[in-house]
């Protein structure tokens, strides 16, 4: 009729472990929670990497460009200041030479 195992499983006193609807629903919820956490972590990581990429990558190029422009501007200001100083020296020496037609 059946093997000893089958007969033992079919005995009325032996409890059979049948998965209940509650335990399978709990498993689905816990898997859904795990997937939610995993997806959140992936998106958070991608967001942080993107922000650092924008801040360090694109802005560093902009910073280098700005440094170059400011360096050129500083050179132009220094040349203009040198010219102003030379003109001021000449004006002071003309005023101090004792000539009334300065």
C-alpha positions in Angstrom: 0.0 0.0 0.0 2.6 2.6 0.9 6.0 2.8 2.4 6.5 3.2 6.1 7.2 6.8 5.8 3.9 7.4 4.0 2.0 5.5 6.6 3.8 7.4 9.4 2.9 10.8 7.8 -0.7 9.7 7.4 -1.1 8.7 11.1 -3.6 10.9 12.9 -1.3 11.6 15.8 1.7 12.9 13.8 1.5 16.6 13.1 2.3 17.6 9.6 4.0 20.8 8.8 2.0 22.6 6.2 3.0 26.1 5.4 0.3 28.5 6.5 -0.9 31.5 4.6 0.4 33.8 7.4 4.0 32.5 7.2 4.2 32.9 3.4 2.7 36.4 3.7 5.4 37.2 6.3 8.1 36.0 3.9 6.8 38.1 1.1 6.7 41.2 3.3 10.2 40.6 4.6 11.5 40.0 1.0 9.7 43.2 -0.1 11.4 45.1 2.8 14.8 43.7 1.9 14.3 44.7 -1.7 13.1 48.2 -0.7 16.2 48.7 1.5 18.5 47.4 -1.2 17.0 49.7 -3.9 17.2 52.7 -1.5 20.9 52.0 -0.8 21.6 51.7 -4.5 19.8 55.0 -5.3 21.5 56.8 -2.3 24.9 55.6 -3.5 24.2 56.7 -7.1 23.0 60.1 -5.8 26.1 60.6 -3.7 28.5 59.6 -6.5 26.7 61.9 -8.9 26.9 64.8 -6.5 30.6 64.2 -5.8 31.1 63.9 -9.6 29.4 67.2 -10.2 31.2 68.9 -7.4 34.7 67.5 -8.0 34.6 67.0 -11.7 32.7 69.8 -13.4 33.3 72.4 -10.8 37.1 71.7 -10.7 37.2 72.5 -14.4 35.3 75.7 -13.8 37.6 76.5 -10.9 40.7 76.0 -13.2 39.1 78.2 -15.8 38.3 80.9 -13.2 41.9 80.7 -11.8 43.2 81.3 -15.3 41.0 84.3 -15.9 41.8 85.8 -12.4 45.5 85.2 -13.1 45.3 87.1 -16.3 43.3 89.9 -14.6 45.9 90.1 -11.9 48.6 90.5 -14.4 46.6 93.3 -16.2 46.0 95.1 -12.8 49.7 94.8 -12.0 50.7 96.4 -15.3 48.2 99.2 -14.8 49.4 99.8 -11.3 53.1 99.9 -12.5 52.1 102.5 -15.1 50.2 104.6 -12.5 53.2 104.5 -10.2 55.6 105.6 -12.9 53.3 108.5 -13.9 53.0 109.5 -10.2 56.8 109.5 -9.8 57.2 111.6 -12.8 54.5 114.1 -11.5 56.2 114.3 -8.1 59.7 114.8 -9.6 58.3 117.5 -11.9 56.7 119.3 -8.9 59.8 119.0 -6.8 62.3 120.2 -9.4 61.7 123.9 -8.6 60.5 124.8 -12.1 57.4 127.0 -12.0 56.1 125.7 -15.3 55.3 122.2 -14.1 
